[in-house]
Amino acid sequence: LRRLPRRVFVPLPGREDRAQILSLVLRDEALEAGFEVDVLAARTEGYSGSDLRALCVRAAHEPIRELIREEELEAARAQEPSDALVPASRPARGVAEEGPTEEGLGDPPRLRPV
């Protein structure tokens, strides 16, 4: 439209027009059971056809974003040192597994679960 010598006003679509636009944009998508295009059309007052398409694309990508966030969180948790391990030479709750004995130094300290 930028090449036209004049500006042309195109009004925003009404509720029924938005429902038709959404139906066209979503026609090849697998939608959740019970999804109602009319309800979405009612909630998107002031959206242009381009806005509606962008909304649908973003909504389709959201599950992928959620999976990526979950995988990143799991990877970060796997890299964090575990707080459940403490050196046996500094035992929690006053109990050492192994340590110095009368014969010598004994086994080196080990990490043990608390």
C-alpha positions as CSV (number, residue, x, y, z in Angstrom):
1,L,0.0,0.0,0.0
2,R,3.0,2.3,0.3
3,R,3.2,2.8,-3.5
4,L,-0.3,4.2,-3.8
5,P,-0.3,8.0,-4.3
6,R,-3.1,8.4,-1.7
7,R,-3.9,6.9,1.6
8,V,-6.9,4.6,1.8
9,F,-8.7,4.2,5.1
10,V,-9.5,0.6,5.8
11,P,-11.7,0.2,8.9
12,L,-10.9,-2.4,11.5
13,P,-13.0,-5.6,11.1
14,G,-16.1,-6.0,13.2
15,R,-16.9,-9.1,15.3
16,E,-18.2,-11.2,12.5
17,D,-15.4,-10.2,10.2
18,R,-12.9,-11.1,12.9
19,A,-14.5,-14.5,13.3
20,Q,-14.2,-15.1,9.5
21,I,-10.6,-14.0,9.5
22,L,-9.8,-16.2,12.5
23,S,-11.6,-19.1,10.8
24,L,-9.4,-18.6,7.7
25,V,-6.2,-18.3,9.6
26,L,-7.0,-21.4,11.8
27,R,-8.5,-23.6,9.1
28,D,-5.6,-26.0,8.8
29,E,-4.7,-26.0,12.6
30,A,-5.6,-28.7,15.1
31,L,-7.6,-26.8,17.7
32,E,-8.5,-27.8,21.2
33,A,-11.9,-29.5,21.6
34,G,-14.5,-26.9,22.5
35,F,-12.5,-24.0,21.0
36,E,-14.9,-21.3,19.9
37,V,-13.8,-18.8,17.2
38,D,-16.7,-16.5,18.1
39,V,-15.4,-16.1,21.7
40,L,-12.0,-15.2,20.5
41,A,-13.5,-12.8,17.9
42,A,-15.4,-11.1,20.7
43,R,-12.2,-10.7,22.8
44,T,-10.1,-9.2,20.0
45,E,-12.0,-5.9,19.4
46,G,-9.7,-3.4,17.8
47,Y,-7.5,-6.0,16.2
48,S,-6.7,-5.8,12.5
49,G,-6.5,-8.9,10.2
50,S,-2.8,-8.7,10.5
51,D,-3.0,-8.5,14.3
52,L,-5.2,-11.6,14.4
53,R,-2.8,-13.6,12.2
54,A,0.1,-12.6,14.4
55,L,-1.9,-13.6,17.5
56,C,-2.6,-17.0,16.1
57,V,1.1,-17.6,15.1
58,R,2.3,-16.5,18.5
59,A,-0.3,-18.8,20.2
60,A,0.8,-21.7,18.0
61,H,4.5,-21.2,19.0
62,E,3.8,-20.9,22.8
63,P,3.9,-24.7,23.6
64,I,7.3,-24.8,21.9
65,R,8.5,-21.9,24.0
66,E,7.3,-23.7,27.1
67,L,9.1,-26.9,26.3
68,I,12.3,-25.0,25.6
69,R,12.0,-23.2,29.0
70,E,11.4,-26.5,30.8
71,E,14.4,-28.1,29.1
72,E,16.6,-25.1,30.0
73,L,15.4,-25.2,33.7
74,E,16.2,-29.0,33.9
75,A,19.6,-28.4,32.4
76,A,20.3,-25.6,34.9
77,R,19.2,-27.8,37.8
78,A,21.4,-30.6,36.6
79,Q,24.4,-28.3,36.6
80,E,23.8,-26.9,40.1
81,P,25.7,-28.6,42.9
82,S,23.5,-30.6,45.1
83,D,22.8,-29.1,48.6
84,A,22.0,-32.6,49.8
85,L,25.7,-33.6,49.8
86,V,28.0,-32.5,52.6
87,P,31.6,-33.5,53.4
88,A,31.7,-36.4,55.9
89,S,34.6,-34.7,57.7
90,R,32.1,-32.0,58.7
91,P,29.1,-34.1,59.4
92,A,25.6,-32.8,59.5
93,R,23.8,-33.6,62.8
94,G,27.1,-34.6,64.5
95,V,27.6,-38.0,62.9
96,A,30.7,-38.8,60.9
97,E,30.8,-41.9,58.6
98,E,34.6,-42.2,58.7
99,G,37.5,-40.2,60.0
100,P,40.7,-40.5,62.1
101,T,41.1,-43.7,64.1
102,E,43.7,-44.8,66.7
103,E,45.7,-46.5,64.0
104,G,46.1,-43.5,61.7
105,L,44.2,-41.0,59.7
106,G,41.6,-43.4,58.4
107,D,39.9,-43.1,55.1
108,P,39.6,-39.8,53.4
109,P,36.4,-37.9,53.9
110,R,33.6,-38.8,51.5
111,L,30.4,-37.0,50.5
112,R,27.3,-38.6,51.8
113,P,23.6,-37.8,51.5
114,V,22.1,-36.0,54.4
